[in-house]
């Protein structure tokens, strides 16, 4: 690529790398290299980096914790931006918390529980960041981030941070209208007073339940969204694909809506399983399953 050959002169405190293997940054442990990998540590650095990339005509992708992501084996011809530094900070007030986009959602849930604050209990076992959780409207047990959102601070094309109200973001089941070029910088979430012991017990029970129902091998969470009134895992299991393998990837034998990387799986292996599951479910049930995971490099 032309821009890789060019000298990269980016003056930021955060890390700047070339040819960074994205398998290192995804829970699937799959994915080829990104031409550029950047970790801006504050809004000023982020705006500077985006301005540079735009002026050079380099496309970019915002990476959270890579827990809902499948990256192509050939990687991404562009820059991957992973927020760091100040984006990992959070501040609790009495009944709210303001959290940077790079804060792990589960850490926030854990701290809220320790403070006897409820509202984020659903997030205890969700391994993504606050930014990824907003874009995906992550949720569990009938609750999602949308239920707690007060506002979101998002950097847009004019390189300024704008404050968005929940209704402006059209948060629905595992989606929002946040543009792939915009960057979630922070969110403010509403909390309620709760009983610390009850919350801790609930959180322990949720995590135990998850461990018993979800595979241990590297994965990216639910592959498909649940079709209305049904469960993608049930459908995939019903067409007999539980435990089905292609290369190093397998449809989990514990939960059929998970694909696991059991032995140096490639993205191609995963895509082959996705195609098979889609085809079989469409043929046998007439249901078109929509991907929940995000694809990069395709
Ligand atoms: C074991 C396991 C269990 C899971 N359980 C659940 C669950 O119960 N419920 C659930 O909803 N999900 C679950 N997930 C999926 C995943 O954790 C969530 O979707 C999470 O919100 C993704 O966050 P992330 O930081 O990893 O985002 P990534 O996977 O890195 O990215 C997801 C999307 O968000 C965008 N994005 C990330 N950060 C930003 C930002 N700062 N600004 C703009 N765009 C951004 C990316 O570009 C991408 O489009 C699970 C995943 C795993 C591996």
py3Dmol code that shows the C-alpha trace and the ligand (Angstrom):
import py3Dmol

protein = """\
ATOM      1  CA  UNK A   1       0.000   0.000   0.000  1.00  0.00           C
ATOM      2  CA  UNK A   2       1.211   3.426  -0.900  1.00  0.00           C
ATOM      3  CA  UNK A   3       0.685   4.988   2.509  1.00  0.00           C
ATOM      4  CA  UNK A   4       2.612   2.220   4.302  1.00  0.00           C
ATOM      5  CA  UNK A   5       5.680   3.025   2.280  1.00  0.00           C
ATOM      6  CA  UNK A   6       5.377   6.670   3.270  1.00  0.00           C
ATOM      7  CA  UNK A   7       6.997   7.754   6.475  1.00  0.00           C
ATOM      8  CA  UNK A   8       4.467   8.080   9.263  1.00  0.00           C
ATOM      9  CA  UNK A   9       5.105  11.233  11.263  1.00  0.00           C
ATOM     10  CA  UNK A  10       2.595  11.215  14.064  1.00  0.00           C
ATOM     11  CA  UNK A  11       3.450  13.083  17.192  1.00  0.00           C
ATOM     12  CA  UNK A  12       1.331  11.470  19.894  1.00  0.00           C
ATOM     13  CA  UNK A  13       2.175  10.130  23.353  1.00  0.00           C
ATOM     14  CA  UNK A  14       0.250   6.915  22.673  1.00  0.00           C
ATOM     15  CA  UNK A  15       1.623   3.959  20.706  1.00  0.00           C
ATOM     16  CA  UNK A  16       2.032   4.097  16.923  1.00  0.00           C
ATOM     17  CA  UNK A  17       2.760   0.786  15.204  1.00  0.00           C
ATOM     18  CA  UNK A  18       2.863  -0.515  11.670  1.00  0.00           C
ATOM     19  CA  UNK A  19       1.792  -3.994  10.550  1.00  0.00           C
ATOM     20  CA  UNK A  20       0.229  -4.770  13.920  1.00  0.00           C
ATOM     21  CA  UNK A  21      -1.321  -8.233  14.019  1.00  0.00           C
ATOM     22  CA  UNK A  22      -4.982  -7.767  14.910  1.00  0.00           C
ATOM     23  CA  UNK A  23      -5.266 -11.338  16.223  1.00  0.00           C
ATOM     24  CA  UNK A  24      -3.593  -9.820  19.316  1.00  0.00           C
ATOM     25  CA  UNK A  25      -6.483  -7.419  19.763  1.00  0.00           C
ATOM     26  CA  UNK A  26      -9.523  -9.647  19.233  1.00  0.00           C
ATOM     27  CA  UNK A  27     -11.134 -12.140  21.598  1.00  0.00           C
ATOM     28  CA  UNK A  28     -11.336 -14.581  18.644  1.00  0.00           C
ATOM     29  CA  UNK A  29      -7.497 -14.428  18.393  1.00  0.00           C
ATOM     30  CA  UNK A  30      -7.978 -14.215  14.621  1.00  0.00           C
ATOM     31  CA  UNK A  31      -7.038 -11.535  12.116  1.00  0.00           C
ATOM     32  CA  UNK A  32      -4.169 -10.327   9.932  1.00  0.00           C
ATOM     33  CA  UNK A  33      -2.241  -7.075  10.310  1.00  0.00           C
ATOM     34  CA  UNK A  34      -3.413  -3.485  10.195  1.00  0.00           C
ATOM     35  CA  UNK A  35      -1.145  -1.220   8.188  1.00  0.00           C
ATOM     36  CA  UNK A  36      -1.221   1.268  11.055  1.00  0.00           C
ATOM     37  CA  UNK A  37      -2.217   0.848  14.696  1.00  0.00           C
ATOM     38  CA  UNK A  38      -2.646   3.978  16.799  1.00  0.00           C
ATOM     39  CA  UNK A  39      -3.463   4.553  20.456  1.00  0.00           C
ATOM     40  CA  UNK A  40      -4.428   8.203  20.977  1.00  0.00           C
ATOM     41  CA  UNK A  41      -4.551   8.995  24.690  1.00  0.00           C
ATOM     42  CA  UNK A  42      -6.890  11.999  24.768  1.00  0.00           C
ATOM     43  CA  UNK A  43      -9.351  13.915  22.597  1.00  0.00           C
ATOM     44  CA  UNK A  44      -6.698  16.287  21.261  1.00  0.00           C
ATOM     45  CA  UNK A  45      -4.539  13.378  20.061  1.00  0.00           C
ATOM     46  CA  UNK A  46      -7.581  11.633  18.624  1.00  0.00           C
ATOM     47  CA  UNK A  47      -8.608  14.704  16.604  1.00  0.00           C
ATOM     48  CA  UNK A  48      -5.008  15.171  15.445  1.00  0.00           C
ATOM     49  CA  UNK A  49      -4.745  11.527  14.322  1.00  0.00           C
ATOM     50  CA  UNK A  50      -8.086  11.615  12.482  1.00  0.00           C
ATOM     51  CA  UNK A  51      -7.177  14.864  10.751  1.00  0.00           C
ATOM     52  CA  UNK A  52      -3.881  13.335   9.632  1.00  0.00           C
ATOM     53  CA  UNK A  53      -5.535  10.143   8.343  1.00  0.00           C
ATOM     54  CA  UNK A  54      -8.188  12.105   6.463  1.00  0.00           C
ATOM     55  CA  UNK A  55      -5.614  14.401   4.884  1.00  0.00           C
ATOM     56  CA  UNK A  56      -3.623  11.352   3.741  1.00  0.00           C
ATOM     57  CA  UNK A  57      -6.724   9.553   2.476  1.00  0.00           C
ATOM     58  CA  UNK A  58      -6.156   6.610   4.859  1.00  0.00           C
ATOM     59  CA  UNK A  59      -9.277   4.789   6.011  1.00  0.00           C
ATOM     60  CA  UNK A  60      -9.603   4.016   9.692  1.00  0.00           C
ATOM     61  CA  UNK A  61     -11.476   1.737  12.051  1.00  0.00           C
ATOM     62  CA  UNK A  62     -12.226   2.271  15.732  1.00  0.00           C
ATOM     63  CA  UNK A  63     -11.413  -0.801  17.790  1.00  0.00           C
ATOM     64  CA  UNK A  64     -12.734  -1.366  21.294  1.00  0.00           C
ATOM     65  CA  UNK A  65     -11.768  -4.599  22.995  1.00  0.00           C
ATOM     66  CA  UNK A  66     -12.336  -6.583  19.797  1.00  0.00           C
ATOM     67  CA  UNK A  67     -14.892  -8.859  21.478  1.00  0.00           C
ATOM     68  CA  UNK A  68     -17.562  -8.673  18.793  1.00  0.00           C
ATOM     69  CA  UNK A  69     -15.286  -8.630  15.809  1.00  0.00           C
ATOM     70  CA  UNK A  70     -14.004 -10.908  13.055  1.00  0.00           C
ATOM     71  CA  UNK A  71     -10.959  -9.538  11.232  1.00  0.00           C
ATOM     72  CA  UNK A  72     -10.046 -10.830   7.756  1.00  0.00           C
ATOM     73  CA  UNK A  73      -6.977 -13.083   7.541  1.00  0.00           C
ATOM     74  CA  UNK A  74      -5.350 -10.443   5.332  1.00  0.00           C
ATOM     75  CA  UNK A  75      -6.010  -7.794   7.990  1.00  0.00           C
ATOM     76  CA  UNK A  76      -6.994  -4.195   7.243  1.00  0.00           C
ATOM     77  CA  UNK A  77      -5.451  -1.789   4.720  1.00  0.00           C
ATOM     78  CA  UNK A  78      -5.768   1.297   6.820  1.00  0.00           C
ATOM     79  CA  UNK A  79      -5.401   2.486  10.412  1.00  0.00           C
ATOM     80  CA  UNK A  80      -6.897   0.851  13.465  1.00  0.00           C
ATOM     81  CA  UNK A  81      -7.484   3.292  16.303  1.00  0.00           C
ATOM     82  CA  UNK A  82      -7.634   1.955  19.831  1.00  0.00           C
ATOM     83  CA  UNK A  83      -8.408   4.545  22.502  1.00  0.00           C
ATOM     84  CA  UNK A  84      -6.052   4.610  25.484  1.00  0.00           C
ATOM     85  CA  UNK A  85      -4.856   6.920  28.293  1.00  0.00           C
ATOM     86  CA  UNK A  86      -7.581   9.347  29.401  1.00  0.00           C
ATOM     87  CA  UNK A  87     -10.198   7.298  27.577  1.00  0.00           C
ATOM     88  CA  UNK A  88      -9.708   4.671  30.307  1.00  0.00           C
ATOM     89  CA  UNK A  89     -10.758   7.026  33.110  1.00  0.00           C
ATOM     90  CA  UNK A  90     -14.111   7.099  34.895  1.00  0.00           C
ATOM     91  CA  UNK A  91     -15.730   9.114  37.679  1.00  0.00           C
ATOM     92  CA  UNK A  92     -18.658   8.067  39.829  1.00  0.00           C
ATOM     93  CA  UNK A  93     -21.061  10.677  41.176  1.00  0.00           C
ATOM     94  CA  UNK A  94     -23.876   9.807  43.536  1.00  0.00           C
ATOM     95  CA  UNK A  95     -26.272   8.269  41.008  1.00  0.00           C
ATOM     96  CA  UNK A  96     -24.327   8.390  37.771  1.00  0.00           C
ATOM     97  CA  UNK A  97     -20.958   7.586  36.272  1.00  0.00           C
ATOM     98  CA  UNK A  98     -19.041   9.281  33.481  1.00  0.00           C
ATOM     99  CA  UNK A  99     -16.786   6.766  31.767  1.00  0.00           C
ATOM    100  CA  UNK A 100     -14.250   7.034  28.965  1.00  0.00           C
ATOM    101  CA  UNK A 101     -14.947   4.878  25.928  1.00  0.00           C
ATOM    102  CA  UNK A 102     -11.997   2.545  26.603  1.00  0.00           C
ATOM    103  CA  UNK A 103     -13.159   1.576  30.091  1.00  0.00           C
ATOM    104  CA  UNK A 104     -14.083  -2.120  30.264  1.00  0.00           C
ATOM    105  CA  UNK A 105     -17.852  -2.280  30.793  1.00  0.00           C
ATOM    106  CA  UNK A 106     -17.523  -5.192  33.225  1.00  0.00           C
ATOM    107  CA  UNK A 107     -15.085  -3.187  35.363  1.00  0.00           C
ATOM    108  CA  UNK A 108     -17.610  -0.363  35.554  1.00  0.00           C
ATOM    109  CA  UNK A 109     -20.315  -2.845  36.574  1.00  0.00           C
ATOM    110  CA  UNK A 110     -18.016  -4.290  39.228  1.00  0.00           C
ATOM    111  CA  UNK A 111     -17.205  -0.847  40.691  1.00  0.00           C
ATOM    112  CA  UNK A 112     -20.880   0.155  40.668  1.00  0.00           C
ATOM    113  CA  UNK A 113     -21.725  -3.024  42.588  1.00  0.00           C
ATOM    114  CA  UNK A 114     -18.983  -2.311  45.132  1.00  0.00           C
ATOM    115  CA  UNK A 115     -20.514   1.149  45.643  1.00  0.00           C
ATOM    116  CA  UNK A 116     -23.994  -0.354  46.105  1.00  0.00           C
ATOM    117  CA  UNK A 117     -25.227   1.108  42.837  1.00  0.00           C
ATOM    118  CA  UNK A 118     -27.433  -0.832  40.465  1.00  0.00           C
ATOM    119  CA  UNK A 119     -28.224  -0.335  36.770  1.00  0.00           C
ATOM    120  CA  UNK A 120     -25.152  -1.995  35.282  1.00  0.00           C
ATOM    121  CA  UNK A 121     -25.588  -5.467  36.787  1.00  0.00           C
ATOM    122  CA  UNK A 122     -26.530  -6.852  33.346  1.00  0.00           C
ATOM    123  CA  UNK A 123     -23.015  -5.998  32.130  1.00  0.00           C
ATOM    124  CA  UNK A 124     -21.022  -8.094  34.609  1.00  0.00           C
ATOM    125  CA  UNK A 125     -19.939 -10.690  32.025  1.00  0.00           C
ATOM    126  CA  UNK A 126     -19.800  -8.567  28.870  1.00  0.00           C
ATOM    127  CA  UNK A 127     -16.118  -8.297  27.904  1.00  0.00           C
ATOM    128  CA  UNK A 128     -16.259  -5.148  25.718  1.00  0.00           C
ATOM    129  CA  UNK A 129     -15.460  -1.502  26.331  1.00  0.00           C
ATOM    130  CA  UNK A 130     -17.935   1.258  27.075  1.00  0.00           C
ATOM    131  CA  UNK A 131     -17.516   2.607  23.498  1.00  0.00           C
ATOM    132  CA  UNK A 132     -18.142  -0.766  21.869  1.00  0.00           C
ATOM    133  CA  UNK A 133     -21.058  -1.355  24.226  1.00  0.00           C
ATOM    134  CA  UNK A 134     -22.702   1.896  23.146  1.00  0.00           C
ATOM    135  CA  UNK A 135     -22.247   1.264  19.411  1.00  0.00           C
ATOM    136  CA  UNK A 136     -23.597  -2.290  19.809  1.00  0.00           C
ATOM    137  CA  UNK A 137     -26.108  -1.357  22.517  1.00  0.00           C
ATOM    138  CA  UNK A 138     -24.748  -4.328  24.449  1.00  0.00           C
ATOM    139  CA  UNK A 139     -27.104  -6.049  26.806  1.00  0.00           C
ATOM    140  CA  UNK A 140     -28.137  -9.160  28.665  1.00  0.00           C
ATOM    141  CA  UNK A 141     -31.021 -10.429  30.792  1.00  0.00           C
ATOM    142  CA  UNK A 142     -33.463  -8.065  29.055  1.00  0.00           C
ATOM    143  CA  UNK A 143     -31.413  -4.934  29.838  1.00  0.00           C
ATOM    144  CA  UNK A 144     -29.092  -2.944  27.631  1.00  0.00           C
ATOM    145  CA  UNK A 145     -26.874   0.104  27.820  1.00  0.00           C
ATOM    146  CA  UNK A 146     -29.688   2.198  26.346  1.00  0.00           C
ATOM    147  CA  UNK A 147     -31.659   1.766  29.597  1.00  0.00           C
ATOM    148  CA  UNK A 148     -28.976   3.582  31.598  1.00  0.00           C
ATOM    149  CA  UNK A 149     -27.700   6.130  29.098  1.00  0.00           C
ATOM    150  CA  UNK A 150     -27.914   9.786  30.117  1.00  0.00           C
ATOM    151  CA  UNK A 151     -25.809  11.080  27.227  1.00  0.00           C
ATOM    152  CA  UNK A 152     -22.869  10.208  25.011  1.00  0.00           C
ATOM    153  CA  UNK A 153     -19.895  12.363  24.087  1.00  0.00           C
ATOM    154  CA  UNK A 154     -18.989  11.649  20.460  1.00  0.00           C
ATOM    155  CA  UNK A 155     -16.284  13.113  18.230  1.00  0.00           C
ATOM    156  CA  UNK A 156     -17.678  13.699  14.746  1.00  0.00           C
ATOM    157  CA  UNK A 157     -16.340  14.757  11.346  1.00  0.00           C
ATOM    158  CA  UNK A 158     -15.879  18.410  12.391  1.00  0.00           C
ATOM    159  CA  UNK A 159     -13.333  17.168  14.988  1.00  0.00           C
ATOM    160  CA  UNK A 160     -15.455  18.452  17.858  1.00  0.00           C
ATOM    161  CA  UNK A 161     -17.021  16.446  20.668  1.00  0.00           C
ATOM    162  CA  UNK A 162     -20.823  16.688  20.641  1.00  0.00           C
ATOM    163  CA  UNK A 163     -23.184  15.562  23.350  1.00  0.00           C
ATOM    164  CA  UNK A 164     -25.946  13.220  22.169  1.00  0.00           C
ATOM    165  CA  UNK A 165     -29.146  12.321  23.992  1.00  0.00           C
ATOM    166  CA  UNK A 166     -30.168   8.627  23.933  1.00  0.00           C
ATOM    167  CA  UNK A 167     -33.071   9.188  21.520  1.00  0.00           C
ATOM    168  CA  UNK A 168     -30.705  10.707  18.949  1.00  0.00           C
ATOM    169  CA  UNK A 169     -28.670   7.477  18.784  1.00  0.00           C
ATOM    170  CA  UNK A 170     -31.572   5.147  17.884  1.00  0.00           C
ATOM    171  CA  UNK A 171     -30.324   2.434  20.209  1.00  0.00           C
ATOM    172  CA  UNK A 172     -32.062  -0.832  19.455  1.00  0.00           C
ATOM    173  CA  UNK A 173     -31.295  -4.549  19.746  1.00  0.00           C
ATOM    174  CA  UNK A 174     -27.492  -4.692  19.226  1.00  0.00           C
ATOM    175  CA  UNK A 175     -27.395  -1.589  17.079  1.00  0.00           C
ATOM    176  CA  UNK A 176     -27.218   2.195  17.030  1.00  0.00           C
ATOM    177  CA  UNK A 177     -27.028   4.827  14.337  1.00  0.00           C
ATOM    178  CA  UNK A 178     -23.466   5.858  15.296  1.00  0.00           C
ATOM    179  CA  UNK A 179     -21.526   6.287  12.065  1.00  0.00           C
ATOM    180  CA  UNK A 180     -18.384   4.139  11.635  1.00  0.00           C
ATOM    181  CA  UNK A 181     -16.384   7.366  11.211  1.00  0.00           C
ATOM    182  CA  UNK A 182     -17.513   8.877  14.507  1.00  0.00           C
ATOM    183  CA  UNK A 183     -15.756   8.074  17.758  1.00  0.00           C
ATOM    184  CA  UNK A 184     -17.454   7.575  21.090  1.00  0.00           C
ATOM    185  CA  UNK A 185     -15.231   9.360  23.606  1.00  0.00           C
ATOM    186  CA  UNK A 186     -17.246   8.917  26.807  1.00  0.00           C
ATOM    187  CA  UNK A 187     -20.723   8.208  28.144  1.00  0.00           C
ATOM    188  CA  UNK A 188     -22.691   9.210  31.204  1.00  0.00           C
ATOM    189  CA  UNK A 189     -24.772   6.416  32.695  1.00  0.00           C
ATOM    190  CA  UNK A 190     -27.571   6.562  35.238  1.00  0.00           C
ATOM    191  CA  UNK A 191     -27.331   4.411  38.375  1.00  0.00           C
ATOM    192  CA  UNK A 192     -29.778   3.619  41.137  1.00  0.00           C
ATOM    193  CA  UNK A 193     -29.197   2.933  44.812  1.00  0.00           C
ATOM    194  CA  UNK A 194     -29.172  -0.783  45.593  1.00  0.00           C
ATOM    195  CA  UNK A 195     -28.129  -3.215  48.262  1.00  0.00           C
ATOM    196  CA  UNK A 196     -24.447  -4.067  47.896  1.00  0.00           C
ATOM    197  CA  UNK A 197     -24.773  -7.657  49.198  1.00  0.00           C
ATOM    198  CA  UNK A 198     -27.742  -8.391  46.930  1.00  0.00           C
ATOM    199  CA  UNK A 199     -25.916  -6.923  43.941  1.00  0.00           C
ATOM    200  CA  UNK A 200     -22.771  -8.936  44.650  1.00  0.00           C
ATOM    201  CA  UNK A 201     -24.787 -12.145  44.972  1.00  0.00           C
ATOM    202  CA  UNK A 202     -26.669 -11.405  41.745  1.00  0.00           C
ATOM    203  CA  UNK A 203     -23.448 -10.658  39.896  1.00  0.00           C
ATOM    204  CA  UNK A 204     -21.821 -13.906  41.140  1.00  0.00           C
ATOM    205  CA  UNK A 205     -24.893 -15.904  40.064  1.00  0.00           C
ATOM    206  CA  UNK A 206     -24.894 -14.269  36.609  1.00  0.00           C
ATOM    207  CA  UNK A 207     -21.219 -15.042  36.082  1.00  0.00           C
ATOM    208  CA  UNK A 208     -21.657 -18.650  37.212  1.00  0.00           C
ATOM    209  CA  UNK A 209     -24.600 -19.021  34.834  1.00  0.00           C
ATOM    210  CA  UNK A 210     -22.554 -17.563  31.956  1.00  0.00           C
ATOM    211  CA  UNK A 211     -19.599 -19.853  32.647  1.00  0.00           C
ATOM    212  CA  UNK A 212     -21.876 -22.885  32.507  1.00  0.00           C
ATOM    213  CA  UNK A 213     -23.581 -21.757  29.267  1.00  0.00           C
ATOM    214  CA  UNK A 214     -20.721 -20.266  27.265  1.00  0.00           C
ATOM    215  CA  UNK A 215     -17.599 -21.848  25.756  1.00  0.00           C
ATOM    216  CA  UNK A 216     -14.133 -21.240  27.188  1.00  0.00           C
ATOM    217  CA  UNK A 217     -12.195 -21.274  23.891  1.00  0.00           C
ATOM    218  CA  UNK A 218     -11.550 -17.929  22.129  1.00  0.00           C
ATOM    219  CA  UNK A 219     -14.759 -16.580  20.591  1.00  0.00           C
ATOM    220  CA  UNK A 220     -16.534 -13.336  19.733  1.00  0.00           C
ATOM    221  CA  UNK A 221     -19.766 -13.746  21.650  1.00  0.00           C
ATOM    222  CA  UNK A 222     -23.000 -14.288  19.745  1.00  0.00           C
ATOM    223  CA  UNK A 223     -22.380 -14.651  16.023  1.00  0.00           C
ATOM    224  CA  UNK A 224     -25.968 -13.941  14.940  1.00  0.00           C
ATOM    225  CA  UNK A 225     -28.667 -11.700  16.346  1.00  0.00           C
ATOM    226  CA  UNK A 226     -31.648 -13.588  17.670  1.00  0.00           C
ATOM    227  CA  UNK A 227     -34.434 -13.478  15.077  1.00  0.00           C
ATOM    228  CA  UNK A 228     -37.679 -12.000  16.463  1.00  0.00           C
ATOM    229  CA  UNK A 229     -39.287 -14.482  18.854  1.00  0.00           C
ATOM    230  CA  UNK A 230     -36.568 -17.099  18.487  1.00  0.00           C
ATOM    231  CA  UNK A 231     -32.953 -17.799  19.434  1.00  0.00           C
ATOM    232  CA  UNK A 232     -30.182 -18.156  16.861  1.00  0.00           C
ATOM    233  CA  UNK A 233     -28.512 -20.818  19.044  1.00  0.00           C
ATOM    234  CA  UNK A 234     -31.680 -22.914  19.102  1.00  0.00           C
ATOM    235  CA  UNK A 235     -32.044 -22.729  15.310  1.00  0.00           C
ATOM    236  CA  UNK A 236     -28.409 -23.665  14.619  1.00  0.00           C
ATOM    237  CA  UNK A 237     -28.638 -26.547  17.070  1.00  0.00           C
ATOM    238  CA  UNK A 238     -31.918 -27.697  15.482  1.00  0.00           C
ATOM    239  CA  UNK A 239     -30.282 -27.992  12.045  1.00  0.00           C
ATOM    240  CA  UNK A 240     -27.688 -30.287  13.583  1.00  0.00           C
ATOM    241  CA  UNK A 241     -24.659 -28.011  13.421  1.00  0.00           C
ATOM    242  CA  UNK A 242     -23.583 -28.044  17.087  1.00  0.00           C
ATOM    243  CA  UNK A 243     -19.957 -29.217  17.114  1.00  0.00           C
ATOM    244  CA  UNK A 244     -19.608 -28.824  13.302  1.00  0.00           C
ATOM    245  CA  UNK A 245     -16.009 -27.930  12.360  1.00  0.00           C
ATOM    246  CA  UNK A 246     -14.233 -26.241   9.492  1.00  0.00           C
ATOM    247  CA  UNK A 247     -10.444 -26.098   9.838  1.00  0.00           C
ATOM    248  CA  UNK A 248      -9.628 -24.834  13.315  1.00  0.00           C
ATOM    249  CA  UNK A 249     -13.080 -23.309  13.949  1.00  0.00           C
ATOM    250  CA  UNK A 250     -16.097 -25.030  15.441  1.00  0.00           C
ATOM    251  CA  UNK A 251     -19.725 -24.210  16.166  1.00  0.00           C
ATOM    252  CA  UNK A 252     -19.600 -24.521  19.922  1.00  0.00           C
ATOM    253  CA  UNK A 253     -20.955 -27.744  21.360  1.00  0.00           C
ATOM    254  CA  UNK A 254     -21.999 -25.772  24.438  1.00  0.00           C
ATOM    255  CA  UNK A 255     -23.892 -22.902  22.767  1.00  0.00           C
ATOM    256  CA  UNK A 256     -24.556 -23.091  19.022  1.00  0.00           C
ATOM    257  CA  UNK A 257     -24.610 -19.302  18.509  1.00  0.00           C
ATOM    258  CA  UNK A 258     -20.920 -19.200  19.441  1.00  0.00           C
ATOM    259  CA  UNK A 259     -18.125 -20.148  17.067  1.00  0.00           C
ATOM    260  CA  UNK A 260     -14.903 -21.045  18.821  1.00  0.00           C
ATOM    261  CA  UNK A 261     -11.312 -20.918  17.706  1.00  0.00           C
ATOM    262  CA  UNK A 262     -10.150 -24.345  18.830  1.00  0.00           C
ATOM    263  CA  UNK A 263      -6.992 -24.720  16.801  1.00  0.00           C
ATOM    264  CA  UNK A 264      -5.456 -21.762  14.981  1.00  0.00           C
ATOM    265  CA  UNK A 265      -8.681 -21.028  13.169  1.00  0.00           C
ATOM    266  CA  UNK A 266      -8.642 -18.595  10.294  1.00  0.00           C
ATOM    267  CA  UNK A 267     -11.283 -15.989   9.530  1.00  0.00           C
ATOM    268  CA  UNK A 268     -11.992 -18.028   6.412  1.00  0.00           C
ATOM    269  CA  UNK A 269     -12.852 -21.060   8.579  1.00  0.00           C
ATOM    270  CA  UNK A 270     -15.237 -18.909  10.638  1.00  0.00           C
ATOM    271  CA  UNK A 271     -16.841 -17.420   7.520  1.00  0.00           C
ATOM    272  CA  UNK A 272     -17.389 -20.932   6.132  1.00  0.00           C
ATOM    273  CA  UNK A 273     -19.234 -21.931   9.323  1.00  0.00           C
ATOM    274  CA  UNK A 274     -21.285 -18.730   9.190  1.00  0.00           C
ATOM    275  CA  UNK A 275     -22.302 -19.476   5.590  1.00  0.00           C
ATOM    276  CA  UNK A 276     -23.265 -23.070   6.458  1.00  0.00           C
ATOM    277  CA  UNK A 277     -25.334 -22.036   9.483  1.00  0.00           C
ATOM    278  CA  UNK A 278     -27.097 -19.344   7.486  1.00  0.00           C
ATOM    279  CA  UNK A 279     -27.832 -21.661   4.574  1.00  0.00           C
ATOM    280  CA  UNK A 280     -29.136 -24.546   6.719  1.00  0.00           C
ATOM    281  CA  UNK A 281     -31.330 -22.328   8.909  1.00  0.00           C
ATOM    282  CA  UNK A 282     -32.737 -20.555   5.832  1.00  0.00           C
ATOM    283  CA  UNK A 283     -33.461 -23.873   4.104  1.00  0.00           C
ATOM    284  CA  UNK A 284     -35.031 -25.626   7.076  1.00  0.00           C
ATOM    285  CA  UNK A 285     -36.800 -22.732   8.815  1.00  0.00           C
ATOM    286  CA  UNK A 286     -37.061 -20.021   6.156  1.00  0.00           C
ATOM    287  CA  UNK A 287     -35.330 -17.612   8.564  1.00  0.00           C
ATOM    288  CA  UNK A 288     -32.583 -15.257   7.394  1.00  0.00           C
ATOM    289  CA  UNK A 289     -30.130 -14.793  10.243  1.00  0.00           C
ATOM    290  CA  UNK A 290     -28.438 -11.404  10.591  1.00  0.00           C
ATOM    291  CA  UNK A 291     -24.843 -11.174  11.820  1.00  0.00           C
ATOM    292  CA  UNK A 292     -24.289  -9.644  15.239  1.00  0.00           C
ATOM    293  CA  UNK A 293     -20.487  -9.710  14.979  1.00  0.00           C
ATOM    294  CA  UNK A 294     -18.821  -6.909  13.077  1.00  0.00           C
ATOM    295  CA  UNK A 295     -16.499  -7.661  10.153  1.00  0.00           C
ATOM    296  CA  UNK A 296     -13.262  -5.806   9.458  1.00  0.00           C
ATOM    297  CA  UNK A 297     -11.283  -6.085   6.254  1.00  0.00           C
ATOM    298  CA  UNK A 298     -14.153  -7.547   4.196  1.00  0.00           C
TER     299      UNK A 298
END
"""
ligand_1 = """\
53
LIG
C -17.530 -14.321 25.807
C -18.324 -13.149 25.255
C -19.571 -12.859 25.803
C -20.325 -11.792 25.301
N -21.545 -11.534 25.861
C -22.268 -10.496 25.403
C -23.547 -10.190 25.976
O -24.017 -10.829 26.906
N -24.240 -9.148 25.461
C -23.763 -8.386 24.442
O -24.427 -7.433 24.033
N -22.562 -8.652 23.882
C -21.804 -9.678 24.348
N -20.592 -9.947 23.763
C -20.125 -9.145 22.607
C -19.293 -7.912 22.946
O -18.625 -8.056 24.195
C -20.138 -6.650 22.968
O -20.779 -6.429 21.724
C -19.294 -5.419 23.290
O -20.142 -4.330 23.488
C -18.285 -5.076 22.206
O -17.395 -4.140 22.741
P -15.886 -4.035 22.240
O -15.243 -2.931 22.982
O -15.214 -5.349 22.322
O -16.124 -3.599 20.737
P -15.409 -4.131 19.417
O -15.738 -5.579 19.235
O -13.986 -3.743 19.418
O -16.189 -3.279 18.337
C -17.587 -3.444 18.147
C -18.086 -2.266 17.312
O -17.999 -1.073 18.081
C -17.217 -0.087 17.387
N -16.519 0.687 18.416
C -15.823 0.215 19.467
N -15.400 1.229 20.244
C -15.814 2.376 19.640
C -15.686 3.765 19.937
N -15.027 4.209 21.028
N -16.246 4.663 19.094
C -16.897 4.245 17.980
N -17.046 2.951 17.633
C -16.511 2.023 18.470
C -16.311 -0.881 16.477
O -15.878 -0.098 15.387
C -17.247 -2.013 16.070
O -18.132 -1.573 15.055
C -19.820 -11.012 24.240
C -18.555 -11.297 23.703
C -17.816 -12.358 24.202
C -16.462 -12.650 23.608
"""
view = py3Dmol.view(width=600, height=400)
view.addModel(protein, "pdb")
view.setStyle({"model": 0}, {"cartoon": {"style": "trace"}})
view.addModel(ligand_1, "xyz")
view.setStyle({"model": 1}, {"stick": {}})
view.zoomTo()
view.show()
